[in-house]
Every structure is written in structure tokens, then in C-alpha cells.
Amino acid sequence: QDPNQSTLNRPNQKIPNIMADVEEHPTPIIGRGESVITKKTTTEDEETALDSDDEIALIKESQGWKFPKVKLHAWDPENEKQWEATGKFIARRNLLASIPNLTCGFGVWLVWSVIVTRIQKMHDQDVNVYPFQDWGSPQGKAYRSTLFLLPAVAGLSGGTLRIPNSFLTQVAGGRNVVFSTSILLCIPMIMAGIALSDPNCPFNLLIAAALLSGVGGGAFASSMSNISFYYPKRLQGMALGYNGGIGNLGVSISQLLAPLLMSVGGTSIMIDGDPPVSGWPANAGWLWFPLCAASAILAFFFMSNQPNHGEKTNLVSLINFYWMEAFGFLASFIGVITLIQTRDAAMLNTPAGQVIHKFLLVLLACASEHVFMMLSPKKARDRVKKQVVIFKRKHTYVMTWLYIMCFGSFIGYSGSFPKLIVDLFGYLTADGCLQTAGDFVPAGNGMTSDTCEGEWKVGYDYPNPNAPNGSAVAWIGAAVGSLIRPVGGIMADKYGGAKMTNLAIIWCTLAAFGQGALVQTVSQMEDPTSNKAYYGLFIFLFINLFACCGFMNGTTFRTIGVLFPPEEAGPVLGWSSAIASYGAFVIPVMFGIALQAGNPHITFYCLGGYYVTCFFVNFWYYIRPGCEKPGV
């Protein structure tokens, strides 16, 4: 660090000797951004700092909406005079320009949870539509389990890309990271739009597009880290709540608008004279492409770079960004290719082996990315090394454990909810005849194994003709969780993040065990046609799970914002969210494994047990009398 930097993060300026009796070893002075180091100097001709009015005048070059200066001259949101004069406006403008990018990021990342439901319904109408021959043309439960891989791969990639994004704000500059991320988001949506227009598209191509969609998940870490630098501690809960909460609405936009667009189009699909199949899943890609392009323009023109973030030129900063993102994609690819190559491994013959397999994939991708970060350009690597001090902090791991509960659950439920509705309420099980044309006729009304002109099936799952319209309500859960996130942040600012978190954990645990009991009842019913009576309660409990997870997203991020010094809070926010976002991979896969085994309720019971551990961890470190960090 430059010993001549000031506590206001003024680049290339010296400060007076304000500590006459300071020792030779550096003393950290905590300011917003990087730690600022001062030490005793013997230089007689010291430059004096600019006075407050001159400082504000220079910062105002970055104010306004008409081509504001990108690089801030100085930044200290804890300075009340600076904050009121110009800081508040600049912080608000950056927040407003940041939110569309994060909204697009979540929308692109989670759109696969909606796309797979449309693919599944089209395949149910005609098995020759999206047969995925490159994956052995799976059928029945195997097909539905395979489709879970698309949102899961996006989740694995998003979690892995959050690791470099946790540190990229200081490496490349917040504005550079945000607008570049929006550009990258366009690529998988173009791929999805083109690939899904062909009903015979290879499944591996969709996996590639889902992997690239992970950049949307990675965006959260850099976006939240960046916004944390702009606001004083007293407003951290509010600022991070609005950025994350409105950003999370991208999930609801995907789950609300994408099904509508996928249901309208031109000519229906017809294969080999079969009846036409309606559905245009390619439209989901074309929904997000223009929005991502627009968010890139907003970020490019209206966001700023902090004084000490990035390199001297934007070109070098952008090279560092794309270098680190490329290695993030490589680590994700290692995880995904291992997933594909080991999909027939012996350990996958049991549900327990399948779960262990998926956790090993997460560890592989995560470890690979941490190694690859050390292969970044020297200046970028040096900036990363300054931030890895967070791994020496015990509370980094405590808060990560808690945030997995909040965001890991939220994003995992978001990726699973639409498909769970279809899997639990969209199928009936019966013995009957699978006719040559692909239609299934249940036993009864003259249909027996002797009269069957096709293959007689026992315990066959077939589409429920009276299934509820899941797409009409699937978006509500993520919307509730997103909108309540700022409320959690604001209440945490007022009453304390840890206290609000523990109240929400109780709420979340009860909802998880209740949902597990309900799903167990539904899945074990002898007369599956009567499961519709439980549909309303299923939706209600899921909305409660989304609500409490969204609320805790706001409370825990406020806790991190006040628990750590500012230059550490950003990386901790990013890294904890990176590990938590693997929930987007693990939870959908766990539901897929449990569904194939006929025990989907086990996943809810396991999550409920995990929430209990979070209650005691949070209570022990932040609430009990004599705890280490009271008041956070």
C-alpha cells in the first residue's frame, strides 16, 4: 500500500504527519475502500491535504447524469459534509444503475428453471421433441431428473464465478465489472434463443449455455461488494437490501414473463406426422438479450470507479476482469465436464452416492477456482492477496455458514419451485398401456394387458390432465423473497441483524418441516388424483420459505457490513455469497435425486435440520450474554 495515501482514498497525494509519536511499523487507518497505511516520515516538505471544500469540488466532477467523470477523486461516506454535499447523489446514481444489471443477472441465471418446465411439457406431448439423443434419450423419471441438471449447472457455474467476482471490484473497478458482466450475459441468451428453436438440439449445447449463464450468478458478489463501498455503515442494510432485493426480482421476471412468451409463437412443432406440439422455449432467451444490452449501457455511462479500485487505465482493468472471469469459466467447466463424464459412475447407483458425488463436484470447482486466481496478472494478483486476509477471520466462516441458509436456500428454491410443482402435481401414477404413438391409457374401461396394443406399464407416471397451472404462481415465491429483502435490511439496521436473523430462522425451520410433512403425505397417497387438495397449502408453505429466506438475506448482509471493517466487508459479502450460491446447484440436484428415489420430502427435512444448526451458531456468536460480537 502507498504510505502517502489519505484516509479519504485520495490517489497520488501525501498527508501530513498527524501522529507525532507513531512507531515505525505501519498502523492501519480504516476508511471506505482499501486500508490506508500511514507511518512516521522524516520528510520536512510535506504536502498538505486539500481542504474539505476543495475536496468536494473535485468529487463533484463525478456528479450529475451527463457524462460524469468515471474515476472518483476521493470517497469517504462516513464524512457527513462530503456525503450531504455530493456523496449521497453519486451513491444513489450508482445504486440505480447497478440494480438493472443485477436484475438481468438473476433473470438469466434462473431462467433455466422455467425453460426446463416448458421442455418437459413439450416432451410429454411428443417424446420425439427434445429427445436429447446425445444423453441416451432418457424417458420418464430419468428424463425429468436429467432436466434438473440445466438449472443445476447454471448454479454450479454461478457459485464458482462468484469467487473471482468477490475480489473483482477492487481489481478492475465497479463500473468496469458491472457493464462487462452485462455484455457477457447476452451470450448465453443468444445461444438459448438459437439452440431451442431446434426440437432436436443436443443437450450438451444447452449445458454449455447454462454454464455461461453462471455469469449472472457471479454478478451478485461483485455488485454487492461494489455498492457496499458507496454507503456509510448506518445505511448498509438499506443499500444492500435494495440492490440485492430488487436484483433478486430478476428471478420472478423470468418465472412470470418467460412462461408467457414461451406459450406464443409461430408454427407449432411437428415431427414425422405426429400431432403438433405448442411451445417456444427459445423466446426465453430473446426476452433477456435486449434487457442485458440495455443494462450494459446504463452501467457504462452512469456508474463510477472508486479512487483506489482498478488500474491506471480502463484497458488494463478490463484485461484483468476478463482474465479472471475466463479462469472462473474454466473452473466451472472442470466441474461440469466431470459431472458429465462421471454420470454413469458406480457411486451413482444409490441416492447417498449421488448426493456425495454432487458435493465433490462443488469442492472440485471451488478448489480449482481458488488455484486459478493465483494465475492472474501480477497487479491483479497483488490486489487479490491484499483481500485474502478475510480467510484469517473466524467470522468469515461463521457468516458464510449462516448465509448459505439464507441465500443458498432462496436461490435453490427458486431453481426448484417451478419444476417441483410439475413433478408433484403434474403427474398421476397408474398401470396401463403405453401405445405405439406414445399415448398412455390407464387400466380400466376395457383396457387390460391383453387388449393393450403397445407396451403394458406398471406404476407408470403420466401427465395429469387436471394438473394445476404452476406457471401462474411459480413467480410469486421469488417475488416475495426479493421484495422482503430490503425490509430485512432496514429492520436489521434498527434492531440488530443477528436478532432479526434468529427470529426468521424459527419461522423458516417450521415452514421447512411443515413442507416436508406435506410433500411426504402427497407423494404417498394411494389416490394421487386427490393431491390437488393439498396444492394451496403447498404453495403457501413455499411462499413462507421464500419470505423468511429473503428477509434473512437482508439481515445477514447488514451483519456482515458492520461486523467487518469496510475494506474487508466487501470481499466477505462476495465470498460468503459465492459459497451460498452453490445452493442453486446442490438443492435442485437433491430434489432431483429424491424425486427419482420417490422420497422428495427428505430434502425438506435435511434443510430443516440444517436451519436448526444455524439458529444455535447465530445465537452463540452474536446474541447470547457474553457473546463475541454483540449488537451486530
C-alpha positions in Angstrom: 0.0 0.0 0.0 1.1 3.6 -0.7 2.2 5.1 2.6 1.2 8.5 1.3 -2.5 7.8 0.7 -5.0 9.6 2.8 -8.0 8.3 4.8 -10.2 9.7 2.1 -8.8 7.4 -0.5 -7.2 10.3 -2.5 -4.8 8.8 -5.0 -1.4 10.3 -5.6 -1.5 12.7 -2.6 0.6 12.9 0.5 -0.7 13.6 4.0 0.8 15.5 6.9 2.4 13.7 9.9 -0.6 13.7 12.2 0.8 11.1 14.6 3.9 12.6 16.2 4.7 9.6 18.4 3.8 6.9 16.0 6.2 3.9 15.8 8.0 2.9 12.6 5.7 -0.1 11.9 2.6 0.8 9.9 -0.7 1.5 11.6 -3.9 0.8 9.7 -6.4 3.5 9.5 -9.8 2.2 8.4 -11.5 4.0 5.6 -14.0 3.1 2.9 -12.2 1.1 0.3 -8.7 -0.2 0.8 -7.0 0.0 4.2 -4.9 3.2 4.3 -1.5 2.9 5.8 0.4 5.8 7.4 3.7 5.8 9.2 6.1 8.3 10.6 8.0 10.2 8.0 11.0 12.4 8.2 10.2 14.5 5.1 10.2 18.2 6.0 8.5 19.4 2.9 5.2 17.5 3.3 2.2 18.4 1.1 -0.9 19.3 2.9 -4.2 17.7 2.2 -6.8 19.6 0.3 -9.4 21.3 2.5 -12.9 19.9 2.6 -14.4 22.4 0.2 -11.7 21.7 -2.5 -12.2 18.0 -2.0 -15.9 18.2 -2.5 -15.4 20.4 -5.6 -13.2 17.7 -7.2 -15.6 14.9 -6.3 -18.4 16.9 -8.0 -16.8 16.2 -11.3 -18.3 12.7 -11.0 -21.8 14.1 -10.1 -24.7 14.5 -12.5 -26.2 12.4 -15.2 -24.5 13.9 -18.3 -21.2 12.1 -18.9 -20.0 12.2 -15.3 -16.3 11.5 -14.7 -15.8 7.8 -14.2 -13.0 7.8 -11.6 -13.9 9.3 -8.3 -11.3 11.7 -7.0 -11.9 10.7 -3.4 -14.5 8.9 -1.4 -15.4 8.8 2.3 -19.2 8.2 3.0 -18.6 8.5 6.8 -17.7 12.1 6.2 -21.1 13.8 6.8 -20.2 17.0 5.0 -19.0 15.2 1.9 -21.9 12.8 2.0 -24.5 15.5 2.1 -22.8 17.7 -0.5 -22.2 15.2 -3.2 -21.7 11.7 -1.9 -25.4 10.9 -1.4 -26.2 11.7 -5.1 -23.3 9.7 -6.5 -24.1 6.7 -4.3 -27.7 6.8 -5.3 -26.9 7.1 -9.0 -24.5 4.1 -8.8 -27.2 2.1 -7.0 -29.8 2.9 -9.6 -27.5 1.9 -12.4 -26.4 -1.2 -10.6 -29.8 -2.7 -10.0 -30.8 -3.4 -13.6 -27.6 -5.3 -14.1 -28.2 -7.5 -11.1 -31.8 -8.0 -12.1 -30.7 -9.3 -15.5 -28.0 -11.4 -13.8 -30.6 -13.2 -11.7 -33.0 -13.5 -14.6 -30.5 -15.1 -16.9 -29.1 -17.3 -14.2 -32.5 -18.7 -13.1 -34.3 -18.7 -16.4 -33.3 -22.3 -16.9 -35.7 -23.3 -14.1 -38.5 -22.1 -16.3 -37.2 -23.3 -19.6 -36.9 -26.9 -18.4 -40.6 -27.0 -17.4 -41.6 -26.0 -20.9 -39.3 -28.6 -22.4 -40.7 -31.2 -20.2 -44.3 -30.4 -21.1 -43.5 -30.5 -24.8 -41.7 -33.8 -24.4 -44.7 -35.2 -22.6 -46.8 -34.4 -25.6 -44.4 -36.0 -28.0 -41.3 -38.0 -27.0 -39.6 -37.0 -30.3 -39.5 -33.4 -29.2 -36.2 -32.6 -27.4 -35.3 -36.3 -27.1 -31.7 -35.4 -26.2 -30.2 -38.4 -28.0 -26.7 -37.3 -27.0 -27.7 -38.2 -23.5 -29.2 -41.6 -24.4 -32.8 -40.4 -24.9 -33.9 -40.7 -21.3 -37.6 -41.3 -20.5 -40.0 -40.9 -17.6 -38.4 -40.1 -14.2 -34.9 -40.3 -15.8 -35.8 -37.5 -18.3 -37.2 -35.3 -15.5 -34.2 -35.9 -13.4 -31.9 -35.1 -16.3 -33.6 -31.8 -16.9 -32.8 -30.8 -13.3 -29.2 -30.6 -14.5 -29.7 -27.4 -16.5 -30.6 -25.1 -13.6 -28.0 -27.1 -11.5 -25.2 -26.5 -14.0 -26.1 -22.8 -14.1 -26.0 -22.9 -10.3 -22.6 -24.6 -10.2 -21.1 -22.1 -12.6 -22.7 -19.1 -10.8 -21.3 -20.2 -7.5 -17.8 -20.7 -9.0 -17.8 -17.4 -10.8 -18.8 -15.6 -7.6 -15.4 -16.5 -6.1 -13.4 -14.2 -8.5 -16.2 -11.7 -8.5 -15.8 -11.3 -4.8 -12.5 -9.6 -5.4 -13.0 -8.1 -8.9 -14.5 -4.8 -7.7 -11.1 -3.7 -6.3 -9.2 -5.4 -9.1 -11.0 -3.8 -12.1 -13.3 -1.1 -10.7 -17.0 -1.5 -10.0 -18.2 0.3 -13.2 -16.0 -1.8 -15.4 -17.1 -5.0 -13.8 -20.8 -4.3 -14.0 -21.0 -3.2 -17.6 -18.7 -6.0 -18.7 -20.9 -8.5 -16.9 -24.0 -7.3 -18.7 -22.2 -7.8 -22.0 -21.3 -11.4 -21.1 -24.9 -12.1 -20.0 -26.0 -11.6 -23.7 -24.0 -14.6 -24.9 -25.9 -17.5 -23.2 -29.3 -15.9 -24.1 -28.4 -15.7 -27.8 -27.2 -19.4 -27.6 -30.5 -20.4 -25.9 -32.6 -18.5 -28.4 -30.9 -20.2 -31.4 -30.5 -23.7 -29.9 -34.0 -24.1 -28.5 -35.5 -23.2 -31.9 -34.5 -26.8 -32.9 -36.5 -29.5 -31.2 -33.6 -31.9 -31.8 -31.0 -29.7 -30.2 -28.3 -31.5 -28.3 -28.5 -31.5 -24.5 -24.8 -30.7 -24.3 -25.3 -27.4 -26.1 -27.9 -26.4 -23.5 -25.5 -27.4 -20.8 -22.9 -25.0 -22.4 -25.4 -22.2 -22.4 -26.4 -22.9 -18.8 -22.8 -22.9 -17.8 -22.2 -19.5 -19.4 -25.4 -18.2 -17.7 -23.5 -18.6 -14.4 -22.0 -15.2 -15.1 -25.4 -13.8 -13.8 -24.9 -15.6 -10.5 -21.3 -14.3 -10.3 -22.6 -10.8 -10.8 -24.1 -10.7 -7.3 -20.8 -10.9 -5.5 -19.2 -8.0 -7.4 -22.4 -5.9 -7.4 -23.0 -6.2 -3.6 -19.3 -5.6 -2.9 -19.2 -2.6 -5.1 -22.3 -0.9 -3.5 -21.0 -1.6 0.0 -18.2 0.9 -0.7 -20.6 3.7 -1.5 -22.7 3.9 1.6 -22.0 4.6 5.3 -22.4 1.8 7.8 -25.7 3.2 9.1 -27.2 2.7 5.7 -25.6 -0.6 4.7 -28.7 -2.7 5.4 -30.9 -0.4 3.3 -28.5 0.0 0.3 -27.6 -3.7 0.1 -31.2 -4.6 0.7 -32.4 -2.6 -2.3 -29.6 -3.7 -4.6 -30.0 -7.4 -3.7 -33.7 -7.3 -3.2 -34.7 -5.6 -6.5 -31.9 -7.5 -8.2 -33.4 -10.8 -7.0 -36.7 -9.8 -8.8 -35.0 -11.0 -12.0 -35.9 -14.5 -10.8 -39.6 -13.5 -10.7 -39.5 -11.8 -14.0 -38.1 -15.0 -15.6 -40.8 -17.1 -13.8 -43.6 -14.7 -14.7 -42.8 -13.4 -18.2 -40.8 -16.3 -19.7 -43.7 -18.8 -19.5 -46.0 -16.3 -21.2 -43.5 -15.7 -24.0 -42.8 -19.4 -24.4 -46.5 -20.1 -25.0 -46.8 -17.8 -28.0 -45.0 -18.1 -31.4 -45.4 -19.0 -35.0 -45.7 -22.6 -36.4 -46.1 -25.4 -33.9 -43.5 -28.2 -33.9 -44.5 -31.3 -36.0 -42.2 -34.3 -36.2 -42.8 -37.3 -38.6 -46.5 -36.6 -38.9 -47.1 -36.6 -35.2 -49.7 -34.1 -33.7 -48.4 -30.6 -33.5 -46.7 -29.6 -30.2 -47.1 -26.0 -29.0 -44.3 -24.2 -27.2 -41.5 -21.8 -28.0 -38.8 -22.1 -25.2 -36.4 -20.1 -27.4 -38.4 -17.0 -26.6 -37.0 -17.1 -23.1 -33.5 -16.3 -24.5 -34.8 -13.4 -26.6 -36.6 -12.0 -23.5 -33.3 -11.3 -21.7 -31.0 -10.4 -24.5 -32.2 -6.8 -25.1 -32.6 -6.2 -21.4 -29.0 -7.2 -20.7 -27.7 -5.0 -23.6 -29.7 -2.0 -22.1 -28.3 -2.6 -18.6 -24.7 -2.6 -20.0 -25.4 0.9 -21.5 -26.7 2.2 -18.2 -23.7 0.9 -16.2 -21.2 2.2 -18.8 -22.5 5.8 -18.7 -23.7 6.2 -15.1 -21.5 4.2 -12.8 -18.2 5.2 -11.2 -14.9 3.5 -10.2 -13.7 4.1 -6.6 -10.4 6.0 -6.3 -8.2 3.1 -5.4 -10.0 0.4 -7.5 -8.7 -0.8 -10.8 -5.6 0.2 -12.7 -4.4 3.5 -14.1 -6.2 2.8 -17.4 -9.5 1.1 -18.0 -7.9 -1.1 -20.7 -5.7 -2.8 -18.1 -8.5 -3.1 -15.7 -10.7 -4.8 -18.3 -8.0 -7.2 -19.2 -7.7 -8.2 -15.6 -11.5 -8.6 -15.4 -11.8 -10.9 -18.5 -8.7 -12.8 -17.4 -10.1 -13.7 -14.0 -13.6 -14.4 -15.5 -12.1 -16.7 -18.1 -10.4 -18.8 -15.3 -13.8 -18.8 -13.5 -15.4 -20.3 -16.5 -12.6 -22.8 -16.8 -13.1 -23.9 -13.2 -16.8 -24.2 -13.9 -16.1 -26.3 -17.0 -13.9 -28.6 -15.0 -16.8 -29.2 -12.6 -19.4 -29.7 -15.4 -17.2 -31.9 -17.6 -16.5 -34.1 -14.5 -20.3 -34.2 -13.9 -20.9 -35.4 -17.5 -18.0 -37.9 -17.6 -18.9 -39.5 -14.2 -22.7 -39.6 -14.7 -22.5 -43.4 -15.1 -20.1 -44.0 -12.1 -20.9 -46.8 -9.7 -21.3 -44.5 -6.8 -24.4 -43.0 -8.5 -26.3 -46.3 -8.1 -27.6 -45.1 -4.6 -29.2 -41.8 -3.6 -26.5 -41.3 -1.0 -23.8 -41.8 -3.6 -25.4 -39.3 -5.9 -25.5 -36.6 -3.2 -21.9 -37.2 -2.3 -21.0 -37.0 -6.0 -22.6 -33.6 -6.3 -20.8 -32.2 -3.2 -17.5 -33.5 -4.5 -18.2 -31.6 -7.8 -18.7 -28.4 -5.8 -15.5 -28.9 -3.9 -13.6 -29.6 -7.2 -14.9 -26.4 -9.0 -14.4 -24.3 -5.9 -10.8 -25.5 -5.3 -9.9 -25.1 -9.0 -11.0 -21.5 -9.0 -9.1 -20.6 -5.9 -6.0 -22.1 -7.5 -6.6 -20.3 -10.8 -7.0 -16.9 -9.1 -3.3 -17.1 -8.3 -2.6 -17.3 -12.1 -4.0 -13.8 -12.6 -1.8 -10.9 -13.9 0.6 -9.7 -11.2 -1.1 -6.5 -10.3 -4.5 -8.2 -10.1 -3.0 -11.0 -8.1 -1.4 -8.5 -5.7 -4.8 -6.8 -5.1 -6.4 -10.2 -4.5 -3.7 -11.1 -2.0 -4.5 -7.9 0.0 -8.1 -9.0 0.3 -7.5 -12.7 1.3 -6.9 -11.5 4.8 -10.6 -12.3 5.2 -9.8 -16.0 5.3 -7.9 -15.5 8.6 -11.1 -14.2 10.2 -13.2 -16.8 12.0 -16.4 -14.8 11.5 -15.9 -15.1 7.7 -16.8 -18.7 8.0 -19.5 -18.2 10.6 -21.3 -15.7 8.4 -20.8 -18.0 5.4 -22.5 -20.9 7.2 -25.4 -18.5 8.0 -25.6 -17.1 4.5 -25.8 -20.5 2.9 -29.0 -20.9 4.9 -30.4 -17.6 3.6 -29.3 -17.2 0.0 -28.4 -20.8 -0.7 -32.0 -21.7 0.2 -33.5 -18.8 -1.6 -31.7 -19.5 -4.9 -32.1 -23.3 -4.6 -35.8 -23.0 -4.0 -36.0 -20.5 -6.9 -34.4 -23.1 -9.2 -36.6 -26.0 -7.9 -40.0 -24.5 -7.2 -41.5 -24.3 -10.8 -40.4 -27.9 -11.6 -41.4 -29.3 -8.2 -45.0 -28.1 -8.9 -45.0 -30.0 -12.2 -43.3 -33.1 -10.7 -45.6 -33.3 -7.6 -48.9 -32.2 -9.0 -48.5 -32.6 -12.8 -48.4 -36.4 -12.9 -50.5 -39.4 -12.0 -49.3 -42.9 -11.5 -51.2 -46.0 -12.8 -50.9 -49.3 -14.6 -51.8 -49.1 -18.2 -50.9 -49.3 -21.9 -48.2 -47.2 -23.5 -49.4 -47.2 -27.1 -47.1 -47.1 -30.1 -48.0 -43.5 -30.8 -46.7 -42.6 -27.3 -50.1 -42.1 -25.7 -50.7 -43.7 -22.3 -54.1 -45.3 -21.5 -54.7 -46.2 -17.8 -56.1 -49.6 -16.9 -59.9 -49.8 -16.8 -62.8 -49.1 -19.1 -61.8 -52.2 -21.1 -58.1 -51.6 -21.1 -56.1 -54.6 -19.9 -52.8 -56.1 -20.6 -54.5 -58.4 -23.0 -56.1 -55.6 -25.0 -53.1 -53.4 -25.0 -51.7 -52.6 -28.4 -48.3 -51.5 -27.2 -46.3 -51.9 -24.0 -48.0 -52.6 -20.7 -46.6 -50.4 -17.9 -46.8 -51.0 -14.2 -46.6 -47.9 -11.9 -46.2 -45.6 -14.9 -46.2 -41.7 -14.4 -48.3 -39.9 -17.0 -49.4 -36.3 -17.3 -52.3 -35.2 -15.1 -55.0 -33.7 -17.4 -56.3 -31.7 -14.4 -52.9 -30.5 -13.2 -52.8 -27.0 -11.7 -51.2 -24.2 -13.7 -47.9 -23.9 -11.9 -46.6 -21.1 -14.0 -49.4 -18.9 -12.8 -47.9 -18.9 -9.2 -44.3 -20.1 -9.6 -43.0 -16.5 -9.8 -44.7 -15.4 -6.5 -42.2 -17.1 -4.2 -39.1 -15.4 -5.6 -41.0 -12.1 -5.8 -42.0 -12.2 -2.1 -38.4 -13.2 -1.1 -36.9 -10.4 -3.2 -39.3 -7.6 -2.0 -38.9 -8.5 1.6 -35.1 -8.4 1.5 -34.9 -4.6 1.9 -37.3 -4.9 4.8 -34.9 -7.3 6.5 -32.1 -4.9 5.9 -33.9 -1.9 7.3 -35.2 -3.8 10.4 -31.6 -5.1 10.9 -30.4 -1.5 10.9 -32.9 -0.6 13.6 -33.0 -3.7 15.8 -29.8 -5.6 15.0 -29.1 -8.1 12.3 -28.4 -11.2 14.4 -31.6 -10.8 16.4 -33.8 -10.4 13.3 -32.0 -13.4 11.7 -32.8 -15.7 14.6 -36.4 -14.8 14.6 -36.6 -15.6 10.9 -34.7 -18.9 11.4 -37.5 -20.1 13.7 -40.0 -19.2 11.0 -38.0 -20.9 8.3 -37.5 -24.1 10.2 -41.2 -24.6 10.9 -42.0 -24.0 7.3 -39.4 -26.5 6.1 -40.5 -29.3 8.4 -44.2 -28.5 7.6 -43.5 -28.6 3.8 -41.6 -31.9 4.3 -44.6 -33.4 6.1 -47.0 -32.2 3.4 -44.9 -33.5 0.5 -44.5 -36.8 2.2 -48.3 -37.1 2.5 -48.8 -36.1 -1.1 -46.2 -38.5 -2.5 -47.5 -41.5 -0.5 -51.2 -41.0 -1.3 -52.9 -44.1 -2.7 -55.2 -42.0 -4.8 -53.0 -39.4 -6.4 -56.0 -37.7 -8.1 -56.9 -36.2 -4.7 -53.5 -34.5 -4.1 -54.9 -31.3 -5.6 -56.5 -30.6 -2.2 -53.0 -30.0 -0.8 -51.9 -27.7 -3.6 -52.9 -24.5 -1.9 -51.1 -25.4 1.3 -48.0 -26.4 -0.7 -47.8 -23.0 -2.3 -48.5 -21.2 1.0 -45.6 -23.0 2.8 -43.3 -22.4 -0.1 -44.1 -18.7 -0.1 -43.3 -18.7 3.6 -39.9 -20.3 2.9 -39.1 -17.7 0.3 -40.2 -14.9 2.6 -38.1 -15.9 5.5 -35.1 -16.6 3.4 -35.4 -13.3 1.6 -35.8 -11.5 5.0 -32.6 -13.2 6.3 -30.7 -12.2 3.1 -31.2 -8.6 4.2 -30.4 -9.2 7.9 -27.2 -11.2 7.4 -25.7 -8.8 4.9 -26.3 -6.0 7.3 -24.5 -8.0 10.0 -21.5 -8.5 7.7 -21.5 -4.8 6.8 -21.0 -3.8 10.5 -19.1 -6.9 11.7 -16.1 -6.3 9.4 -14.0 -3.2 8.6 -15.1 -1.7 5.3 -12.3 -2.9 3.1 -12.9 -6.5 4.3 -16.7 -6.3 4.3 -16.9 -6.2 0.5 -14.9 -9.3 -0.1 -16.7 -11.1 2.8 -20.0 -10.2 1.3 -18.8 -11.6 -2.1 -17.1 -14.7 -0.9 -19.9 -15.8 1.5 -22.5 -15.3 -1.3 -20.2 -17.3 -3.6 -20.3 -20.3 -1.4 -24.0 -19.9 -0.6 -24.9 -19.7 -4.3 -23.8 -23.3 -4.8 -27.3 -23.9 -3.3 -28.5 -23.2 -6.9 -26.7 -26.4 -7.9 -27.0 -28.6 -4.8 -30.7 -28.1 -3.9 -32.2 -28.7 -7.4 -30.0 -31.8 -7.7 -31.0 -33.0 -4.3 -34.7 -32.6 -5.2 -34.0 -34.5 -8.5 -32.3 -37.4 -6.7 -35.0 -37.5 -4.0 -37.8 -37.5 -6.6 -36.2 -40.3 -8.6 -35.9 -42.3 -5.4 -39.6 -41.5 -4.6 -38.7 -39.5 -1.4 -38.8 -35.8 -2.2 -39.7 -34.9 1.4 -36.3 -36.0 2.6 -34.7 -32.8 1.1 -37.0 -30.6 3.2 -36.2 -32.5 6.4 -32.5 -32.2 5.7 -32.8 -28.5 5.1 -34.9 -28.0 8.3 -32.2 -29.8 10.3 -29.6 -27.5 8.9 -31.6 -24.4 9.8 -31.6 -25.6 13.4 -27.8 -25.6 13.5 -27.8 -22.1 12.1 -30.0 -20.9 14.9 -27.6 -22.1 17.6 -24.5 -20.8 15.7 -26.0 -17.4 15.3 -27.2 -17.3 19.0 -23.8 -18.5 20.3 -21.6 -15.9 18.5 -23.9 -12.9 18.3 -26.8 -13.0 20.7 -26.1 -14.9 24.0 -24.9 -13.0 27.1 -21.1 -12.6 26.8 -21.0 -13.5 23.1 -18.0 -12.4 21.0 -19.8 -9.8 18.8 -22.9 -8.4 20.5 -25.0 -5.8 18.7 -24.4 -6.9 15.2 
